[in-house]
Amino acid sequence: MKKRYILPLLLLVLIIGACSNKSTNITTENTPEMITYESENGPVEVPAKPERVVVLSSFAGNVMALNVDLVGVDSWSKMNPRFDQILANVEEVSDESLEKIIELEPDLIIGLSTINNIDKLKEIAPTVTFTYGQVDYLTQHIEIGKLLNKEQEARTWVKDFKERAQTAGEEIKKEIGEDTTVSVIENFDKQIYVFGDNWGRGTEIIYQEMKLKMPEKVKEMALSDGYYALSLEVLPEFAGDYMIFSKDSDADNSFQKTDTYQNIPAVKNGNVFEVNAKEFYFNDAMTLDFQLDYLIDCFMGK
C-alpha cells in the first residue's frame, strides 16, 4: 500500500473507534446501574441510586434519614406532623392504589410483608418487603441502608445513636434512680394499651438502650407480644413510677379525669410525660432521633 493512503485509513479507524466508544458510553449512562439486595425472600435487583421510592409501610423515616427521595408514602407517615414539610410534595398511596403508584413511576417500592398486591407491585418496580420484628429495630435501619446502597451511612448512624442513647440512659438513671420503673401507654380506638420493648413509642430507647426498668406486670403481659390491651380499672397495676403517654388528641381521653387515673402515683407526682402519638408511633431513624431528644428533655429537665 502506498504511504499516501496510510494516514487517511488510520484517521478513519480512529474516527470509527471514537464513535463506537461514544455510543457505548451513551448506552451506559442511560441504563440505570443495578445492585442485588439479598432480601428475606431472596435476591432482588434494585437501582444502585434509587431516586423515586415509594414506601407503603412505616419505613419512610429510614429512607429520608438516608437522604433518598420519596415520591409516595403510606397514610401514617403522611399524617406525622414532624414529616409535614419534607413530605409536602409526596403523594399518599396504599397497597391498593396501583394506578396512582404507576403514575408516580417509582424505581423502588418498600413495604411490610403484610401488604397486599405484592405480585402486582413487582410488575411496577422492584419491590422489597420486610417482616416486622424479624430483625431488631437498628438492624432494620441497616437493612434499609443496604437496600438503598447506603449501608455505611446507616451503620454510622446506628453506632452514633446507640452511644447517645446509652449515655443518656446512664445520666437518667442517676437522676431518677436505678430501680425506678417506666411504662409506656397509649389510648387508641377507645382502648388503653401498654407496650413492651419493641413496639415504637420510644420503647426501644427506654428499655433496650437506656436500660430503664419495666414494671413487672408490663413485663409479664406485654413483653412477649409487644403490647397488651387493658382496662382503666387495672391500669394502676401496669403504671410505672414514670409514664410516657403517647396521646392522640383526637381520641377520647376522658379517662384521664377519672379518680382511678388521677390516683396513680405517677400522675399524682407529676411523672407523666405526654407526647403527640402521631409523632411517636414508629421506630424509624428520624423518629428515633426525635424520641431520644424528647425523653432526655423529659427526664433531665424536671
ZIVENZI-V947037 format. One line per field, one symbol per residue. ss: DSSP state (H for helix, E for strand, L for the rest). psi: psi as a letter, one per 30 degrees, with the letter a starting at -180 (. if undefined). burial: b if it has 16 or more other C-alpha atoms within 10 Angstrom, else e. Layout:
ss: ???
psi: ???
burial: ???
This chain:
ss: LLHHHHHHHHHHHHHHHHHHHHHHHHHHHHLLLEEEEEELLEEEEEELLLLLEEELLLLHHHHHHLLLLEEEELHHHHLLHHHLLLLLLLEELLLLLHHHHHHHLLLEEEEELLLLLHHHHHHHLLEEEELLLLLLHHHHHHHHHHHLLLHHHHHHHHHHHHHHHHHHHHHHHHHHLLLLEEEEEEEELLEEEEELLLLLLLHHHHHHHLLLELLHHHHHHHLLLLEEEELHHHHHHHLLLEEEEEELLLLLLHHHHLHHHHLLHHHHLLLEEEEEHHHHLLLLHHHHHHHHHHHHHHHHLL
psi: kkeffeeeeeeeeeeeeeeeeeeeeeeeefjkkllkkjlfglkkklkfikfikkkfjfgeeeeefghkkkfklleeeegjffgeefgegkkkllffieeeeeffhlfkkkllffllheeeeffelkkklkkkfelleeeeeeeeeeeghheeeeeeeeeeeeeeeeeeeeeeeeefkegklklklkjkhgkklklbghhaggeeeeeeefhlkkkeeeeeffeefflkklleefefffkafkkjjjkjffljgffffleeefgkeeeegghkjkljefffeahleeeeeeeeeeeeeeeff.
burial: eeeeeeeeeeeeeeeeeeeeeeeeeeeeeeeeeebebebeeeebbbbbbbbbbbbbbbbbbbbbbbebbbbbbbebbbebebbeeebeebbbbbbeeeeebeebebbbbbbbeeeeebeebeebbbbbbbeeeeeebbebbbbbbbbbbbbeebbebbeebbebbbebbbbbbeebeeeebbbbbbbbeeebbbbbbbbbbbbbbbbbbbbbbbbeebbebbbeebbbbeeeeebbebbbbbbbbbbbeeeeeeeeeeeebeebbbbeeebbbebebbbbbbbbbbbbbebbebbeebbeee
